[in-house]
Amino acid sequence: MIYIIDRFEEDTAVCEYGDKRLNLPRSLLPENAKEGDVIQRKNSVWRIDEERTVKRRELIAEKMRKLGF
């Protein structure tokens, strides 16, 4: 399952995917993890899915352009 980092609240990463929500200790994520990153757990380790993160950011940027931002 993949999740998107919605925000950080102190030492907790609030992650969401659809209607699912997951609060993770920030220490379980890569040091460079940031809001909007797509993360995935593989072999008991949380990793940033770089490809999905880039595609998601491009999709959001395109939607913002269409809205005139």
C-alpha positions in Angstrom: 0.0 0.0 0.0 1.2 3.5 -0.8 0.5 6.6 1.3 1.1 10.3 0.7 2.7 12.4 3.4 0.1 15.1 4.2 1.9 16.9 6.9 4.2 16.6 9.9 3.0 17.2 13.4 6.1 17.4 15.7 7.6 13.9 15.4 4.7 12.3 13.6 4.1 12.1 9.8 0.4 12.2 9.0 -0.1 10.1 5.9 -3.2 9.5 3.8 -4.4 7.6 0.8 -8.0 7.9 -0.2 -10.0 7.5 3.0 -7.2 5.7 4.8 -5.0 7.5 7.4 -1.8 6.5 9.0 0.3 8.2 11.6 4.0 7.2 11.5 6.9 8.2 13.7 9.0 10.6 11.6 12.0 8.5 12.5 10.7 5.6 10.3 10.8 7.7 7.2 13.9 8.7 5.2 15.5 11.9 6.4 14.7 13.7 3.2 11.0 12.9 3.3 8.7 15.9 2.9 5.1 16.8 2.6 3.6 15.5 -0.7 6.0 12.6 -1.0 4.5 9.2 -1.9 5.8 6.6 0.4 5.7 2.8 0.3 6.7 0.1 2.8 9.1 -2.5 1.3 10.8 -5.2 3.4 9.7 -3.4 6.6 11.3 -0.2 5.5 9.4 3.0 4.5 10.8 4.5 1.2 9.9 7.4 -1.0 8.5 6.3 -4.3 10.3 8.8 -6.4 8.5 8.0 -9.7 5.0 8.3 -8.2 6.0 11.4 -6.3 7.2 13.1 -9.5 4.1 12.1 -11.4 1.8 13.3 -8.6 3.6 16.7 -8.4 3.4 17.1 -12.2 -0.4 16.3 -12.2 -0.9 18.8 -9.4 1.1 21.5 -11.3 -0.9 20.9 -14.4 -4.2 21.2 -12.5 -3.0 24.5 -10.9 -2.0 25.8 -14.4 -5.5 25.0 -15.7 -6.9 27.0 -12.8 -4.7 29.9 -13.6 -2.2 29.7 -10.7 
